[in-house]
């Protein structure tokens, strides 16, 4: 829904999922600074809402998730502004929030749009989705995190291929290299995201947030440090009431009733 709070995005909470839609279809959902500000405020609102267990970001229309940063603004950007977090700030916000995030990609996902998707925990896409980091053709390089997050996700080889060549890859290739994990028909994209959100919401509340923190923190440290952190995190969860409920429900062949304790 649009409100006085948001003019360039739509924000809706249904069940456990907050759906944030970039609503600039006439510009292929290009990310302006105003759009970015609204996205960051919406993500913060979803993070603070106890009813929300999962956050999904998508683009309005059928042609684009987000085509990149609004080039009419980038044209006049100077060094001072370029050093602001901008898209990096939103991607970091998505990565740092405890709740799982999903990018539901419906079409063009390039430049800053891809960098927003890279900040999400899970990425699903339609068959006609296209992915690229075309900044090199514009005389610049990515500034929203692609040079760091993309090779970490798909490996150095495909990271270099996409970053240096700047050529689009299709959804099948994106699936093959691990950039996305599911391809679904356009009509099923948001329903699939809702099914995923419902599934995640069925877990004990501490589980997805702890799993997410372990992966993000573990990838930044040594293997030994990550394994130690995992042990202590599991040690904390085995002391929860939800652990007792989860195992008891499994043994008793019934649905668990988790309480977040």
C-alpha angles and dihedrals in degrees: 000000000000119000140164086277096060131037102160101037138045121228124197135164116201119166111322095337131088110204116204114189123193099225107199099101092151088063095039087258093292112184113244122183089256090051090050092051091052092047091053092048092048093049089050090050091051091048091054095046111094091201091062115084099164133029121211126190123198140155130252118251129014101278106066146021088192126324094207138271117337101268093203086069097039089055090068098035116125132199093268093056093039089060092058114100093248107152091000087062094055093045090050090048091053092046094048099046112101094227119086115254130208129198108209101198118202109176130319113034108172142141111344090004091060090047090056089050090049089057090059122088096228131028125197125175147187121249092255095053117125127197131198147145099218098165093111089067088059095054095257140080129238115287103183100073105281096124089058106031101037098060090042089056104039101020132258095282098057090033089059092044093055097039099044100036097038092203121143121253123203129236094264092055091044089054092048094053095042098251089124129018103205138033115203133170116266094251090054099045099096094033088054091050088051091050089051091048092050090050093050091046090056091067125087104278094242093055105071094040092048093045090050093049092049093053096045095043094039093053090057097053139048121291090248092052092047092051092049091049090049091053093053092045092052088045089058093049095049087063094058128103088233090063090057091046094047096051093041091051091049092050092045092046095236137119113272122239105214120195104183093251 
